[in-house]
Every structure is written in structure tokens, then in C-alpha cells.
Amino acid sequence: MKTIYRGVPVALIAFLSTGLPIGTAQYSFGEFAAPLMEEFGWTQTQLNMGLSMSIVSGLTAPIAGKLSDKVGLRPVMVFSIILISAGFLFRPLISNLYHWYLLNALVYAGFPGATVLPSGKLVAAWFPSIRGRMMGAVTAGNNFGGITMPPLAAIIIANLNWQSAYIVFAIVMAILAIFAYFIVTDDPEIIRHEMKKAGKNISSNMNSIKSGTTLKQSISSKNFWLIMFALTAATFTYQGVLTQLRQHFEESGFTAVAATTGLTTIAFMGIGSKLFFGRISEKITAKSATIISVALQIIGVCLFAMTDDTTIMWIGIFVFGSGFGGLGALIVLLVQETFGLIEFASIMGIMQLAMVISSTGGPIIAGMAHDNTGSYDLAFILIAIIFFIGLVTLFLVKGKNFTEN
């Protein structure tokens, strides 16, 4: 009987590790907004400041990246998932705003080592010849999390309470950590052995792993700073738009069910978007694919901000979802395409440090705009402008910084 290539279960764990944290912490954020504000009397800005604790992701990303390159990905990944689980487990004990901020910080401390670093390193190591397609498939985990976690949270909150929903999230993440411990590896010798067993091209894999520039070489290039700026602008979509959409839809006239459906539709579309953009990145480059992705998001966000008409809002959902989904795969692919794999985790860690600006600034812009105007329209227009500046910056990126071995 033919055995399954070990890269397949490794990719499955990367898929879940990428998607479940994002599904629980970001896509599901809106499901908890009303019960938390009602119970504790917080304003929208105060609640959104919990999302701004994602600044911690930027601080831990360089550490997680460096450790992943030096000691291996598995211990970093397992520890990171445990941190996320703990950040949910203790939320039922919240009694004031500072507890909310602290536990959000704990969740976001685990994000780099559980999401972008595993997907980037594991896919490139185990599937070098179809990296774009597999990156699209693995990062579609983001959207799987978006499809499954908000409805799960909504059902538990409706039938029990918000505390129970967070406990379930903690259990889900703890189970994932156990599977990651027993399945995941990025050891080159193990990968070489498994590829040989499966009859795959070993030399292609080894050449891919050894190609690229070091962190020091990358930082000295103009491309590094251009890409850092562009990706920071593009990632305002996660904390500045995505986490506010469920509430925005309901305030724009959607029923509660329709608002959740709109959000899960974006998540569902994101699966196809990631597969599509991952595939075309192999043909037109990750840079060109990223430009298209950001352009679609600009159009979608503007449609959200310009009208409350249900039909136009649904058009916005489809346009935004088409571009939004692919970004998760393209961030990693753009960095790998430009700087290679030799110190990918360290380079990606520094990129994520810069994204502190978007992860903290996005929720603040959204929260302040909502508190002062009663809607997210102004925030979405401002973020669309930021997207456009990032898109223009991408055009200035010139080629790759290394030659394939």
C-alpha cells in the first residue's frame, strides 16, 4: 500500500495553525463585541484597543523567527500555540479592562510562531516545486478559521455565554499544539529522507533551502524597505477592516445572521482567492499578484464605506473577499521570492515587527472613527488611502535579491 508523503500531514497542521488563531482572535472578534461592551460598559475604542495588543506580535516575531532558524520550527510553533490557548483560557476570569488587554497580548505573542512562520518555512521546505500553490492551500487555513470559528462562537454565546466560547477556543488550540508536537518537523535530513521515499526531487529541495540572502544582506537593500512599507500598508486590512466588518454590516442594515453570513462569505471566498493567487504567483510573480490583491481590496473597502445599500454591500463583500484572501499567501511568497529561504524566518520576523504599525493603528483608527461618527465609513476611506500608497510602493520593488543555487 502506498504511504502518504509526510509533507501532507505537516501541511495540514500548518493549515490549522495558520487558520484557527486567526479565526478565533480576528474573524470572531465581532461576535464577542456586543456581550463584552454590554457586560463591562466599554466603548468601541476601549474594546478595539485589545486588538492593538497585536503590537506584541511585532515584538515577538523577530525572536520567534531567529529561534526558528536556529533551533528548529517545532518547539517555537508548539510553545506559540500554547500561549494562544492560555490567552483564551483565562478570559472568563476578566474583571476589568486591563485583563482584556493582557490576555489579548498573550494571544498575539503566540501569533508569529503559530501562523506566518510555520506556513512559510514548512511549505517551502516540503513542497519547493509547487510552493505557490501549496502556500495558497495552507494559508487558506485563515479562511477555514473564518468560516468555522465565528459561527461556533455565535452558537455557544447564544446558547451559553461568551465565557464558554472562549474556553472552547482554548481547548481547540491545546489539541492543535499536541498534534503539532508529534507531526511537524523542518529538519532537512528528515525532509530529504521523506522526499526520497516519496520519489521527489531532492536536489530541488536542497537548492531551494540554501538559496537567498541573509538578514544583514537583505536589510542593506532598497527592496527590503519598500516591501516592508508596502506590506505594512496592506496589512491594515486585518485589524482595521476585517475585525470591524461583522459589526459594520449589522449597523448598515444587515440582520445579525446576515452580518455573520457576510463575514463567513469573505472567509469562504478567501479559500479560492488564496488558491488562485498562489497559483498565478508562480506565473506572473508574487509582486504582481500582490498588486492585484491590494487593488481589489481598495475597491471593496470603498464600497463598504460609500453606501448602506444591501446589494452594493454584497458586491463589496465579493470584491473585497476576492483580494483579501490572497494577501495571506502573498505576504510570505513576496518575501521568499525577493530574499529566498536561507534566513526567511529571521527576515519575516523583522517584516512583522514593522507591521506593528498596522496592527495597532488599524483598530485605533476604526475605534475612534466609530466613536466620533457612529460608523466605520471614515475609517474605511482612510484605510483605502493607506492601501493605495502601499500599492504604489510595490511598483518600485525591482526583481529579487539573490540568484538560485
Summary of the structure (lengths in Angstrom):
residues: 405
radius of gyration: 20.0
end to end distance: 36.0
largest distance: 64.6
contacts: 1606
relative contact order: 0.16
helix: 84%
strand: 0%
